Amino acid sequence: MAEQVLELERQEGTTFAHLKPLVSGERGRRIYETGDTEDGTFPAGLAIGLIHDIPTCDELVSRMIAEARELIRRRLTTMLEDAGSEAACVA
């Protein structure tokens, strides 16, 4: 549906009257009734731009664990390096 709107917008002479049936909100309301997301537009928010894939739950949890481990490793390394620098200054 969004592609239809974009195509119409590209055409010379298109007015809002041409677009209104596609973007008025009526079709968007039907999405919530039918579940057919191809039949209209609906609000999604800015965060939708951060979605690059749709992993399985297993993949998502595995990624989260790997990212947490990497973050902890980096922070502990930095803390140990800082502690070593402070100890060297005291000595």
N, C-alpha and C positions, 0 to 999 in steps of 0.2 A: 504494500500500500504506500509506504513512504517513497518507494521507487517511482510509483505512478505520479506522486506529487512532484518529485524532482523532475521527471520528464515533462510534465505540464509546465513547470516553472521555466524550463529551458526554451519552450516554444514561444515565439514572438506573438504578442497579442493576448497572452493569457492574463486573465483578470482574476480577482478573488472569487468572483461568481463561478468560475470554472473549478476552483480549488475547494470551495466551501463544502460540497458534498463529501469530500474526502477528509477534511480536517475540522469539521464542525463540532466533533465530540460525540455525535450519535454513534458512529461506528466504534469509537473508543469505548463507549459504555457497553456495547455488545460484546467486547472482548471479555469483560468481567462476567457476562452471562454465559457465553459459549466457550470461552477458553481459546478461541481461535485468534492467536496473536498476528496472523497474516491479514486479518480482516480490518485492521484499523491501527491507529496510533494511540499510545498511552504514555503517561509520564514515567520517566525512569530515573531522573536525577543525574548529577555529574559523575557519580561513582561508576556508572555503566561504562564510561570511557576507560576505566582501569581494568576491565575484564578482557582478557586475551584468550582464554580457553575455559572449558567447562570440565574440570577433572572429576573423576569418580571420588567418592568419599575417602577411599583408601589412598588415592594419589594425593588428595588435599591434606590429609592428616600426615602422610609421609613427608610432604613438602614442609609443612609447619614444623614438624620435629627436626628436620634437617636444618631449616633456617634458624630455629631456636638454638640448636647445638652450635652452629657457626657463630651466631651472635655471642653466646656464652664464651666460646673459645677465644674470639677476638677481644672481648672485654677483659677476660681473665689475663690474657697475654699482656694487654695494655696495663692492667693493674700491677702485674708482676714486674713489668719493665719500669713503671713509675716507682714502685717500692724499691727496686734495685738502685735507681737513680738517687732516691732520697737517702738510702743507706750509705751510698758512696759519698754523698755530700756531708753526712754526719761524721764519717770516719776521718 
